[in-house]
């Protein structure tokens, strides 16, 4: 399944322009990179905040693409 990349989202650009004043030194603000973040433990972090079931890589990409297509709620 191809991945939709949406780094042109207006909210991301607004946050990017403010990131130096918002973030501690050494921190990085970036959009989710689904092909990387799934394997880096994004869902493990989310499990600290809420209930997360067993989500396969294909389900992860499908949900990411669904969010990326929603211009009003992405990021």
C-alpha positions as CSV (number, residue, x, y, z in Angstrom):
1,X,0.0,0.0,0.0
2,X,1.5,3.4,-1.0
3,X,2.0,6.0,1.7
4,X,0.6,9.5,1.4
5,X,3.0,12.1,2.6
6,X,1.4,15.5,3.6
7,X,4.2,17.7,4.8
8,X,2.5,20.6,3.0
9,X,-0.1,20.7,5.7
10,X,-0.6,24.3,6.9
11,X,-0.4,23.4,10.6
12,X,2.9,21.7,10.2
13,X,4.4,24.8,8.5
14,X,3.0,27.0,11.3
15,X,4.6,24.8,14.0
16,X,7.8,24.5,12.0
17,X,8.2,28.3,12.0
18,X,7.7,28.4,15.8
19,X,9.7,25.2,16.6
20,X,12.9,26.9,17.8
21,X,11.0,28.9,20.4
22,X,8.8,25.9,21.5
23,X,11.2,23.1,21.7
24,X,14.1,22.3,24.0
25,X,17.5,22.1,22.4
26,X,18.1,18.8,20.6
27,X,14.4,18.2,20.0
28,X,12.9,17.8,16.5
29,X,9.5,18.6,15.2
30,X,8.5,16.6,12.1
31,X,5.5,14.9,10.6
32,X,4.9,11.3,11.3
33,X,6.8,9.1,8.9
34,X,4.7,6.0,8.9
35,X,7.2,3.6,7.4
36,X,9.7,4.5,10.1
37,X,7.6,5.4,13.2
38,X,5.7,2.1,13.2
39,X,9.0,0.3,13.8
40,X,10.4,3.0,16.2
41,X,7.6,2.4,18.7
42,X,5.0,5.1,18.0
43,X,2.2,2.7,19.1
44,X,4.1,1.9,22.3
45,X,4.1,5.6,23.2
46,X,0.4,5.8,22.3
47,X,-0.3,2.9,24.6
48,X,0.8,5.0,27.5
49,X,-2.0,7.4,26.8
50,X,-4.8,5.2,25.6
51,X,-5.9,1.6,24.7
52,X,-4.3,0.4,21.5
53,X,-5.0,-3.0,20.1
54,X,-2.7,-5.2,18.0
55,X,-2.3,-3.1,14.8
56,X,-0.5,-4.6,11.8
57,X,1.8,-2.6,9.6
58,X,-0.9,-2.6,6.8
59,X,-3.5,-1.4,9.3
60,X,-1.1,1.3,10.4
61,X,-0.5,2.5,6.9
62,X,-4.2,2.4,6.1
63,X,-5.1,4.6,9.1
64,X,-2.2,7.0,8.3
65,X,-3.4,7.4,4.8
66,X,-6.9,8.1,6.0
67,X,-5.7,10.8,8.3
68,X,-3.4,12.3,5.6
69,X,-6.4,12.7,3.2
70,X,-8.3,14.7,5.9
71,X,-6.9,18.2,5.3
72,X,-8.8,19.6,8.3
73,X,-7.4,17.2,10.9
74,X,-4.0,16.0,9.7
75,X,-0.9,16.2,12.0
